Amino acid sequence: IKNIDNGIWFSVGTTHLGYLNPKNWKCIYYESKEAGSIRAISEYSETELLIGTDNGLYRFDKISGEFDKIESPADSRGLSDQTIYAILQDKEGGHWISTYLGGINYLAKQTKRFEYYYPDYTLYATSGDAQGKVINAFCEDHDRNIWIGGQNSLRMLENDTQKLIEYA
């Protein structure tokens, strides 16, 4: 992820977060043994990142270098699954968070509460394809539709209707 100063945040190995300083081309590393393997990084604010790991969602403070686990900032409901695969910040500032088998969690910027989009398990009941429930990637198009890539699927969540359309 490119920082406001053109520095780059990246995952290193399993438990390390790295920052490449563009002024001197040196890397700084931050470690959180509690967080586990870092799988996704997204901008949360000018001073914070969201870090998705195999042990939940963390907020990383760029100034202090501290990791704080987020269950739900303003709500008693936590993530639907603690293993996170991808994070996308949409044009409205909300965050789409994919989990291993718990579907998609949406963290709205305004409310700071999680909304859930659970996988339709009936789609996989006949084929026995558990892989189809795993979401690997997100992308937002110019119409603010969210494209959802799974291991065996491609879907689009229409912005206007909130209808999920399956393409593959």
C-alpha positions in Angstrom: 0.0 0.0 0.0 1.3 3.4 -0.9 1.5 5.9 1.9 0.8 9.6 1.7 4.6 10.3 1.6 5.0 7.7 -1.2 6.4 5.1 1.2 5.2 1.5 0.8 3.6 -0.7 3.4 4.0 -4.5 2.8 3.8 -7.9 4.5 7.1 -9.7 5.3 7.1 -13.4 6.0 4.4 -14.2 8.5 4.2 -11.7 11.4 6.1 -8.7 10.1 4.8 -5.5 8.6 7.3 -3.6 6.6 7.6 0.1 5.5 9.9 1.2 2.7 10.9 4.8 3.2 11.2 6.5 -0.2 13.7 9.2 1.0 16.5 6.8 1.9 15.2 3.4 0.5 15.5 1.8 3.9 13.0 -0.6 5.4 11.5 -0.5 8.9 9.9 -3.6 10.3 7.1 -4.0 12.8 6.2 -7.3 14.5 3.1 -8.6 16.1 3.3 -12.2 17.3 -0.3 -12.1 18.5 -1.6 -11.1 15.1 -0.4 -14.1 13.2 0.3 -14.2 9.5 -0.5 -10.9 7.7 -2.7 -11.5 4.7 -4.1 -8.1 3.8 -3.3 -4.4 4.4 -5.6 -1.4 3.8 -5.5 2.3 4.7 -7.8 3.1 7.6 -6.9 6.7 8.2 -3.9 9.0 7.6 -2.3 7.5 10.7 -3.7 4.0 10.8 -3.8 0.8 8.7 -6.2 -2.1 8.8 -4.3 -5.4 8.9 -6.0 -8.7 8.1 -4.4 -11.8 9.5 -5.2 -15.5 10.2 -6.0 -14.3 13.8 -8.4 -11.5 13.1 -8.5 -7.8 12.1 -6.0 -5.4 13.6 -5.5 -1.6 13.5 -1.9 -0.6 13.2 -0.9 2.9 14.4 1.8 4.3 12.1 3.0 6.7 14.7 3.4 4.4 17.7 4.0 1.2 15.7 1.4 -0.6 17.9 -1.1 -3.3 16.7 -4.6 -3.3 18.3 -7.1 -6.1 17.6 -10.5 -5.0 16.4 -13.5 -7.1 17.1 -16.0 -4.4 16.3 -15.2 -0.7 17.1 -18.8 0.3 18.1 -20.7 -3.0 18.4 -20.6 -6.2 20.4 -20.7 -8.3 17.2 -17.3 -9.4 16.0 -16.1 -10.7 12.7 -17.9 -13.7 11.2 -14.5 -15.6 11.0 -11.1 -14.7 12.3 -9.1 -15.7 9.2 -9.0 -12.8 6.8 -8.0 -13.1 3.2 -8.6 -9.7 1.6 -9.5 -6.1 2.5 -10.8 -3.4 0.0 -11.5 0.2 0.9 -14.3 1.4 -1.2 -14.9 4.9 -2.6 -17.1 5.8 0.4 -14.3 4.9 2.8 -15.9 1.6 4.0 -13.9 -1.6 4.2 -14.9 -5.0 2.6 -13.3 -7.8 4.5 -13.3 -11.4 3.3 -13.0 -14.2 5.7 -12.1 -17.9 5.2 -15.6 -19.5 5.6 -17.5 -16.7 7.3 -18.4 -14.7 4.1 -17.9 -11.0 3.8 -17.8 -8.4 6.5 -18.4 -4.7 5.7 -17.1 -2.1 8.1 -18.9 1.2 7.3 -16.8 4.3 7.8 -19.7 6.3 9.4 -21.1 3.7 11.8 -17.9 1.7 12.4 -20.1 -1.4 12.7 -19.8 -4.7 10.8 -22.5 -5.7 8.4 -22.4 -9.3 7.1 -22.8 -11.0 3.8 -22.9 -14.7 4.4 -22.1 -17.2 1.7 -25.0 -19.1 0.2 -24.1 -22.6 1.5 -26.9 -24.1 -0.6 -24.9 -23.3 -3.7 -22.2 -25.8 -2.5 -24.4 -28.5 -0.9 -24.8 -30.6 -4.0 -21.3 -30.2 -5.3 -19.6 -30.5 -1.9 -17.3 -27.6 -3.0 -16.1 -25.9 0.2 -13.5 -24.0 -1.9 -16.3 -22.0 -3.5 -17.1 -20.4 -0.2 -13.6 -18.8 0.1 -13.3 -15.2 -1.0 -9.8 -14.2 -2.3 -10.1 -10.8 -3.8 -12.3 -7.7 -4.2 -12.4 -4.9 -6.7 -14.6 -1.8 -7.1 -15.6 -0.6 -10.5 -16.5 2.9 -11.7 -20.2 2.3 -10.9 -19.2 1.4 -7.3 -20.2 -2.2 -7.8 -18.1 -4.7 -5.8 -16.6 -7.6 -7.7 -15.9 -10.6 -5.6 -13.4 -13.3 -6.6 -13.5 -16.7 -5.0 -11.4 -19.8 -5.6 -14.1 -21.1 -8.0 -16.3 -18.1 -8.6 -16.8 -14.5 -9.7 -19.6 -12.5 -8.4 -20.7 -8.8 -8.5 -22.6 -7.0 -5.7 -24.6 -4.3 -7.5 -24.3 -1.0 -5.7 -27.8 0.2 -6.5 -29.8 -3.0 -5.7 -27.4 -4.9 -3.3 -28.2 -7.9 -5.5 -25.4 -10.5 -5.9 -24.9 -11.7 -9.4 -22.9 -14.8 -10.1 -20.8 -14.9 -13.3 -18.7 -18.1 -12.9 
